[in-house]
Amino acid sequence: MHRKPRNRKVSQGKKRSPRWLFWGIAIVGIAGILFLIFGVNSKSNRKVSANREIKNEPTDFIVKINGAIEQFRIDFGIPQKSIYIRKKDEIPQLPNSKVSEITIKINKNFQTALINYFFQRAILDSNGTIIDDVEKKSGNELDIKIGYGDILTHKIRIRRISKAPIDSAYVALLIDDFGQYSIPISKKIFDIGIKFTAAILPNGKYTAYILNTLENYPKVERFVHIPMEPKSYPQVEPGPDAILVKLDDRKIKNLVEKMLNEIPGAVGANNHMGSRATENKRVMFQVLRVLRDAGFFFVDSRTTPYSVSENIAKKIGVPSTHIDHIIDPPGLSAEKIEKRLFDYCFSARRTAAMIINCHTSDTTAEILRKNITTLKKYGIKFIPVSVALERKQKWNSHGGI
């Protein structure tokens, strides 16, 4: 009698098991199945993705390295006919790919250390690896092996040859602030003996002396360096008779006309400071209208990325352009200024002409004096800004010169 009720209770307990237990077991089971299905697929997808990276990334790398080598060729003025390419050995790790064996003939004027520095920098900037680098024949030959990690993809032989041709690069130095510093500093730059453009401050302390001195330097082109209001005004003064935003139209017109008359023989103008003024449409319209009527052209010194000068110049018919680079902004060491000079001069071959801005100072004068002769040997031709503007206009209108 006692056992029956106990058995019935046990039986009832089984029938009335909590529903959450059943659903919990079911959910765990389903989750396990889903994990098996999607987990395997996820691993499979990761393998596929990894395989894609292994296949595609080296191919992309080879394209990047080829681009870096081509840019090096252009920057060093190496004609296409001075490069020989062949593909011979298969790359075991990269199906359907062969090692590129490239011979480059470069003019002997380029020093071995300079070639090696620029070439290796181009490769490393493209995420390549320099596997080996050997100098042969007393520095007249460089053998460089390039790879994707430790996978060899390129064998480069650079041969220095005396009569190898060099494509020219055209550089216009626009040197600012003449008239602000003493004659000895300016004369150091004049005596370098190249064609360049001197931007002369109309009201500089030494402007009259500069104009007299320039009579002995016919290669130097003259610009009016127009002082204009910077955003830091009045804490920073652009100089006497500067073009300020608060001035009315007539005053601006009269000041610009006066400045042009103070620099006889000038053919163009650029702004001294002027980060606020060159952003102002009304002010720049008045300035540029005077330049147009005088037959001048305008070069924007790009003291602000929001300058409106070129847009307005185009609308009213003033030939205009802007500087491409500046080599001596405040705070740079002489070593960095020199490096920028070489970088920008070499990259000038990528365009019709490059306008490089710098300033009258002992440091810049010494850097130019030290390096101009060498740069000429590297195929750099120094031209006035007016010629650079003509080349740029021709390039833009015909898609190249």
C-alpha positions in Angstrom: 0.0 0.0 0.0 2.8 2.4 0.8 4.8 1.6 -2.4 2.0 2.4 -4.9 1.6 6.0 -4.0 5.4 6.5 -4.1 5.6 5.0 -7.6 2.7 7.1 -8.8 4.4 10.2 -7.5 7.6 9.3 -9.3 5.7 8.7 -12.5 3.9 12.0 -12.2 7.2 13.7 -11.6 8.5 12.5 -14.9 5.4 13.6 -16.8 5.5 17.1 -15.3 9.3 17.9 -15.9 9.8 21.6 -16.1 9.4 22.9 -19.7 12.4 25.2 -19.4 14.6 22.1 -19.0 13.3 20.7 -22.3 13.7 23.9 -24.2 17.1 24.5 -22.7 18.3 21.1 -23.9 16.8 21.8 -27.3 18.4 25.2 -27.7 21.8 23.9 -26.7 21.4 21.1 -29.3 20.4 23.5 -32.0 23.2 25.9 -31.1 25.7 23.0 -31.3 24.4 22.1 -34.8 24.6 25.7 -36.0 28.1 26.0 -34.6 29.2 23.0 -36.5 27.6 24.3 -39.7 28.6 27.9 -39.5 31.8 27.3 -37.6 33.1 25.1 -40.3 32.0 27.5 -43.0 33.6 30.4 -41.1 36.9 28.5 -40.9 36.5 27.6 -44.6 35.8 31.3 -45.4 38.8 32.4 -43.4 41.0 29.9 -45.3 39.6 31.2 -48.6 40.2 34.8 -47.5 43.7 34.0 -46.4 44.3 32.3 -49.7 43.0 35.3 -51.5 45.4 37.5 -49.5 48.3 35.2 -50.3 47.4 35.2 -54.0 46.5 38.9 -54.5 48.7 40.8 -52.2 52.0 39.8 -53.8 50.5 40.7 -57.2 49.5 44.1 -55.9 52.9 44.4 -54.5 54.6 43.7 -57.8 52.4 46.5 -59.4 53.4 48.9 -56.7 57.1 48.1 -57.0 57.0 48.5 -60.8 55.3 51.9 -60.2 58.1 52.9 -57.8 60.8 51.9 -60.2 59.0 53.9 -63.0 58.8 57.0 -60.7 62.5 56.7 -59.9 63.2 56.6 -63.7 61.2 59.8 -64.2 62.7 61.6 -61.2 66.2 60.9 -62.3 65.6 61.8 -65.9 66.3 58.3 -67.3 64.8 57.9 -70.8 62.7 54.8 -71.5 65.4 53.6 -74.0 67.9 53.4 -71.0 65.9 50.7 -69.3 65.9 47.0 -70.3 63.4 44.5 -68.8 63.2 40.8 -69.1 61.3 38.1 -67.1 63.1 34.7 -66.9 62.8 32.7 -63.7 59.5 31.5 -62.3 58.7 32.6 -58.7 57.8 29.3 -57.0 55.6 31.0 -54.3 53.7 33.0 -56.9 52.0 31.0 -59.6 52.1 32.6 -63.1 54.7 35.2 -62.0 58.3 35.6 -63.0 61.3 37.5 -61.5 61.7 40.9 -63.3 65.3 41.4 -64.3 65.8 45.2 -64.9 68.9 46.9 -66.2 68.9 50.7 -65.8 71.6 52.9 -67.4 72.0 56.2 -65.5 74.3 59.1 -66.1 77.5 59.0 -64.2 77.0 62.5 -62.9 74.6 61.0 -60.3 76.6 59.8 -57.4 76.3 56.2 -56.3 75.2 57.1 -52.7 72.5 59.4 -54.1 71.1 56.8 -56.5 71.1 54.1 -53.8 69.3 56.4 -51.3 66.6 57.5 -53.6 66.0 54.1 -55.2 65.9 52.3 -51.9 63.6 55.0 -50.4 61.2 54.5 -53.4 61.1 50.7 -52.9 60.7 50.9 -49.1 57.9 53.5 -49.4 56.1 51.0 -51.6 56.4 48.3 -48.9 59.1 46.4 -50.7 62.0 44.6 -49.1 65.6 45.2 -50.0 66.9 41.6 -49.9 70.4 42.4 -51.1 72.4 45.4 -52.2 75.9 45.1 -53.7 78.1 47.8 -55.1 80.4 46.7 -57.9 83.0 48.0 -60.3 84.2 50.8 -58.0 80.7 52.2 -57.5 79.7 52.2 -61.2 77.3 49.3 -60.8 74.6 48.5 -58.2 72.9 45.1 -57.9 69.8 45.3 -55.8 67.4 42.4 -55.1 63.9 43.3 -54.2 61.3 41.1 -52.6 58.0 40.5 -51.1 59.2 39.6 -47.6 61.9 37.0 -48.5 60.3 36.2 -51.8 62.5 37.5 -54.6 60.5 39.4 -57.2 62.9 41.9 -58.9 66.6 41.9 -59.7 67.8 45.4 -60.5 71.2 46.3 -62.1 71.9 50.1 -62.1 74.9 51.0 -64.3 76.5 54.4 -64.2 77.6 55.5 -67.7 79.3 58.7 -68.7 77.3 59.4 -71.8 73.9 58.2 -70.6 71.3 60.8 -71.6 69.3 62.8 -68.9 65.8 64.2 -69.5 65.6 67.8 -68.4 63.5 69.1 -65.4 62.4 72.8 -65.4 62.6 74.6 -62.1 61.7 78.3 -61.4 63.0 79.6 -58.1 60.8 82.4 -56.8 62.8 84.0 -54.0 60.9 86.4 -51.8 61.7 89.4 -49.5 64.3 91.2 -51.5 64.7 94.7 -50.1 64.1 93.6 -46.5 67.6 92.3 -45.9 71.0 93.7 -46.4 72.7 93.8 -49.8 75.5 91.2 -49.0 72.8 88.5 -48.5 71.0 89.4 -51.7 74.2 89.6 -53.7 75.2 86.0 -52.6 72.0 84.9 -54.4 72.5 87.1 -57.4 76.1 85.8 -57.8 74.9 82.2 -58.2 74.4 83.0 -61.8 71.2 81.3 -62.7 67.9 82.5 -64.1 65.4 83.1 -61.2 62.7 85.5 -60.1 63.3 88.0 -57.4 60.2 89.1 -55.5 61.0 92.7 -54.3 59.1 94.5 -51.5 58.1 97.9 -52.7 58.8 99.6 -49.4 61.7 97.6 -48.1 64.6 99.2 -46.3 67.0 98.2 -49.0 64.7 98.2 -52.0 66.4 101.1 -53.8 69.8 99.4 -53.4 68.4 96.1 -54.7 67.1 97.9 -57.8 70.4 99.5 -58.5 72.3 96.2 -58.0 70.0 94.3 -60.3 71.1 96.4 -63.2 74.2 94.2 -63.3 72.2 90.9 -63.2 70.0 90.8 -66.4 69.1 87.1 -65.8 67.1 87.9 -62.7 63.4 88.5 -63.4 61.6 91.0 -61.2 58.4 90.6 -59.3 56.4 93.0 -57.1 56.1 91.3 -53.7 52.8 92.9 -52.6 52.4 93.0 -48.8 48.9 91.8 -47.8 47.0 91.3 -44.5 47.7 88.0 -42.7 45.2 86.4 -40.3 47.7 87.2 -37.5 47.4 91.0 -38.1 47.8 93.3 -36.2 50.1 91.1 -34.0 52.1 90.4 -37.2 52.7 93.4 -39.5 53.0 92.8 -43.3 54.8 96.1 -43.8 53.9 99.7 -44.8 51.1 100.3 -47.3 49.9 96.7 -47.0 46.7 95.7 -48.6 44.3 95.4 -45.7 40.8 94.0 -45.8 39.3 97.1 -44.2 40.5 99.3 -47.1 38.0 100.5 -49.6 38.2 99.7 -53.3 39.8 103.0 -54.4 42.5 102.8 -51.7 43.4 99.3 -52.7 43.6 100.3 -56.4 45.8 103.3 -55.6 48.2 101.3 -53.4 48.7 98.5 -55.9 49.3 101.0 -58.7 51.9 102.8 -56.5 53.7 99.5 -55.7 53.9 98.5 -59.4 55.5 101.9 -60.2 58.1 101.4 -57.4 59.5 98.2 -59.0 60.4 99.2 -62.6 61.0 96.3 -65.0 58.7 94.0 -63.0 56.6 91.6 -65.0 54.5 89.9 -62.3 53.5 90.0 -58.7 53.0 87.7 -55.8 51.6 88.2 -52.2 53.8 88.8 -49.1 51.8 87.2 -46.3 48.2 87.8 -47.1 46.4 84.7 -45.6 43.4 86.9 -44.8 43.5 89.2 -47.9 43.8 86.4 -50.5 40.6 84.8 -49.1 38.6 88.0 -49.7 36.9 88.1 -53.1 36.4 91.9 -53.1 40.0 92.6 -52.1 41.5 90.2 -54.7 39.3 91.5 -57.4 40.6 95.0 -56.9 44.3 93.8 -56.7 44.0 91.6 -59.8 42.2 94.2 -61.9 45.1 96.6 -61.5 47.6 93.8 -62.4 45.5 93.0 -65.5 45.5 96.6 -66.7 49.2 96.8 -66.2 49.9 93.6 -68.2 51.2 91.7 -65.1 50.5 88.1 -64.1 50.0 86.8 -60.6 51.5 84.0 -58.6 49.7 83.0 -55.4 52.1 82.3 -52.6 49.6 79.9 -51.1 49.7 81.3 -47.5 46.2 79.9 -47.1 44.5 76.9 -48.8 41.3 79.0 -49.1 42.8 81.6 -51.5 40.3 82.9 -54.1 43.0 84.6 -56.2 43.3 82.1 -59.1 39.6 81.7 -59.5 39.1 85.5 -59.7 42.2 85.9 -62.0 40.7 83.4 -64.4 37.3 85.2 -64.5 38.8 88.6 -65.3 41.6 87.5 -67.6 44.8 87.7 -65.5 47.4 85.0 -66.2 48.0 83.3 -62.9 49.4 80.2 -61.1 50.7 79.3 -57.6 53.9 78.1 -56.0 54.3 74.3 -56.0 56.5 74.0 -53.0 58.4 76.0 -50.4 61.8 74.8 -49.3 62.5 77.0 -46.3 59.5 77.5 -44.1 60.3 78.8 -40.5 61.9 76.3 -38.2 63.6 74.0 -40.7 67.3 73.1 -40.3 69.7 73.7 -43.2 69.9 69.9 -43.7 66.1 69.6 -44.2 66.0 72.6 -46.5 68.7 71.0 -48.6 66.9 67.7 -48.7 63.7 69.5 -49.8 65.5 71.3 -52.6 66.7 68.0 -54.1 63.4 66.2 -53.6 61.4 69.0 -55.3 64.0 69.5 -58.1 63.9 65.8 -59.0 60.1 65.6 -58.9 59.9 68.6 -61.2 60.2 66.0 -64.1 56.7 64.9 -63.2 55.2 68.2 -64.6 55.9 70.9 -67.2 57.7 73.1 -64.7 57.9 73.5 -60.9 57.8 76.8 -59.0 59.8 76.5 -55.8 59.5 79.3 -53.3 62.3 80.3 -50.9 63.5 83.4 -49.1 66.5 85.7 -48.9 68.6 84.5 -46.0 72.2 83.5 -45.4 71.1 79.8 -44.9 69.1 79.6 -48.1 71.8 81.5 -50.1 74.5 79.1 -48.9 72.4 76.0 -49.7 71.7 77.3 -53.2 75.3 78.3 -53.8 76.5 74.9 -52.7 74.1 72.8 -54.8 73.1 74.7 -57.9 76.1 73.4 -60.0 75.4 69.8 -59.0 71.7 70.2 -59.8 72.5 71.5 -63.2 74.6 68.3 -63.8 71.6 66.3 -62.9 69.6 67.9 -65.7 67.8 70.6 -63.8 67.3 73.7 -65.9 66.5 76.9 -63.9 64.1 79.3 -65.6 62.2 82.5 -64.6 58.7 82.1 -63.2 57.2 83.7 -66.4 58.6 80.8 -68.5 57.3 78.3 -65.9 53.8 79.9 -66.2 54.0 79.5 -70.0 55.0 75.9 -69.8 52.3 75.1 -67.3 49.6 76.8 -69.5 50.8 74.8 -72.5 50.8 71.6 -70.4 47.3 72.2 -69.1 45.9 73.1 -72.5 47.5 70.2 -74.5 47.7 67.6 -71.8 51.5 67.6 -71.7 54.3 69.3 -73.6 
